Amino acid sequence: MTEYERRLIDLLTSTHPAWRYEEHDLPGLPRWWAIRYGPLRPDQRRAGARDVLGRTTLHRLAEALARHDEILHRSRY
């Protein structure tokens, strides 16, 4: 992991603390993963929320987490 990637992970950790971040270098799978610490409610799942997000880059993972936050925010109402 590069210093730049480490800083992005630190930023994601402070911005989205409900997730654990992992890097996996497996052929055919995303490299970066976010795994929720806690369970989702049934209504959050129905709204499209997920327990695990995987993307090829940290930037894409950050975008997916932002979209995920929007889903959770909408499910509160």
C-alpha positions as CSV (number, residue, x, y, z in Angstrom):
1,M,0.0,0.0,0.0
2,T,1.3,3.4,-1.0
3,E,1.5,6.4,1.4
4,Y,-1.2,8.0,-0.8
5,E,-3.5,5.0,-0.4
6,R,-2.8,4.9,3.4
7,R,-3.9,8.6,3.6
8,L,-7.1,7.8,1.7
9,I,-7.9,4.9,4.0
10,D,-7.4,7.2,7.0
11,L,-9.8,9.7,5.4
12,L,-12.3,7.0,4.7
13,T,-12.0,5.7,8.3
14,S,-12.7,9.1,9.7
15,T,-15.5,9.9,7.2
16,H,-17.2,6.5,7.3
17,P,-16.3,4.9,10.7
18,A,-19.0,2.2,10.5
19,W,-16.8,0.3,8.0
20,R,-13.6,-1.8,8.2
21,Y,-11.4,-1.4,5.1
22,E,-9.4,-4.2,3.5
23,E,-7.1,-4.7,0.5
24,H,-7.1,-8.0,-1.3
25,D,-5.1,-8.8,-4.4
26,L,-7.1,-11.6,-5.9
27,P,-7.5,-12.1,-9.7
28,G,-10.9,-11.2,-10.9
29,L,-12.1,-9.5,-7.7
30,P,-12.1,-5.9,-6.5
31,R,-8.9,-4.8,-4.7
32,W,-10.5,-2.6,-2.1
33,W,-13.3,-3.7,0.3
34,A,-15.4,-2.0,2.9
35,I,-17.2,-4.3,5.4
36,R,-19.8,-2.9,7.8
37,Y,-19.1,-3.5,11.5
38,G,-22.8,-3.6,12.5
39,P,-25.9,-5.2,11.0
40,L,-28.3,-3.4,8.8
41,R,-32.0,-3.2,9.5
42,P,-34.5,-4.9,7.2
43,D,-35.8,-1.6,5.9
44,Q,-32.2,-0.5,5.1
45,R,-31.6,-3.7,3.1
46,R,-34.9,-3.2,1.2
47,A,-33.7,0.3,0.3
48,G,-30.5,-1.2,-1.2
49,A,-28.0,-0.9,1.6
50,R,-25.3,-3.6,1.7
51,D,-22.9,-5.1,4.3
52,V,-20.0,-5.3,2.0
53,L,-18.8,-3.0,-0.9
54,G,-15.9,-3.9,-3.2
55,R,-14.3,-1.7,-5.8
56,T,-11.2,-1.7,-8.0
57,T,-9.9,1.7,-6.6
58,L,-10.1,3.6,-3.4
59,H,-11.7,6.5,-5.3
60,R,-14.5,4.2,-6.5
61,L,-14.9,2.8,-3.1
62,A,-15.2,6.3,-1.6
63,E,-17.9,7.1,-4.2
64,A,-19.8,3.9,-3.4
65,L,-19.7,4.7,0.3
66,A,-21.1,8.2,-0.4
67,R,-23.9,6.7,-2.4
68,H,-24.5,4.1,0.4
69,D,-24.7,6.9,2.9
70,E,-27.5,8.5,0.7
71,I,-29.4,5.2,0.8
72,L,-29.1,5.0,4.6
73,H,-30.1,8.7,5.0
74,R,-33.2,8.2,2.8
75,S,-34.2,5.0,4.7
76,R,-34.4,7.0,8.0
77,Y,-37.6,8.8,6.7
